[in-house]
Amino acid sequence: MDNEIGDSRAPRKIELPAPTAWPAVLALGLTLVCAGLVTSAAVSILGALLSMAGAVGWFREVLPVESREWAPVIPEEIAIQTSRRTVERVAVTGSVPRAWLPIEVYPISAGIKGGLAGCVVMALMAGAYGIFSGHGIWYAMNLLVAGLFPGVAAETITQIGRFNLHQFLVAVPIHVLISVLVGLVYGTILPMLPRHPIVLGGLVAPLLWCALIYSGLAFINPVMNGRINWPWFVASQIAFGIVAGLVVTVQERVLTRRNVPFIARLGIETPGLSPEHGEDRRP
């Protein structure tokens, strides 16, 4: 290190290893050697030549004397600032020993209501697609359970778009159950993003599970995978997310009870933990 020291006792320049591109050349050569094992021998030969050149060049940078260079030290004052004008504080009242985050959560009924509302909207979107595409109003619903009925794979678009009582009785419970489960998930995760709940529920979450469905639909429901209209499907998922998120967020929140003993959360009488009759029940 340079001995020139200022009044602040900080070095004016420091010695660093000289930059070199030979490690990247060596890495590229080794990659080509491995790639040639499954492609062509010429690729492996080229990779071996690059690896040798990279190794020799790298060793010449450090042996017999390591290449180094001096870099100036430029002092910089770092000012830590925040964009928030006020500091938000968690209010802890009553006998709660410490804050539990989130303080308030949505009840289970909020997730169920949101899931059912999104269920209706997505069903309307599916029916609208069947009408506008000319495939039939029942087309999307029949595709939902096509993987459970092997004979659907040989049917034409017109046949799939017709009403089928057996497929209807299977599709409706599946659609409602999945929608309610997703609504319950919304009721759980939306309090974690209180500032922009609709961004998470109406855009981020639908795009994430659309990508997940896209990656596995060929194995889950090959018939649906071959006939689905992905732009319309993504639009219907976003509509579901927006409606379900809005319904969940307008519900009244309840205080979390994670700090309450498990036996009390089960509703079992707990002497010493639960207030007796006539006692003050305020938190």
Secondary structure as UniProt FT lines:
FT   TURN            7..8
FT   STRAND          13..17
FT   HELIX           22..36
FT   TURN            37..38
FT   HELIX           41..62
FT   STRAND          68..72
FT   TURN            94..95
FT   STRAND          104..105
FT   HELIX           108..133
FT   TURN            137..138
FT   HELIX           139..144
FT   HELIX           146..148
FT   HELIX           150..154
FT   HELIX           157..160
FT   HELIX           165..189
FT   HELIX           190..192
FT   HELIX           197..199
FT   HELIX           200..204
FT   HELIX           205..220
FT   HELIX           222..227
FT   HELIX           230..249
FT   STRAND          254..255
FT   TURN            258..259
FT   HELIX           262..265
FT   TURN            266..267
FT   TURN            272..273
FT   TURN            277..278
//
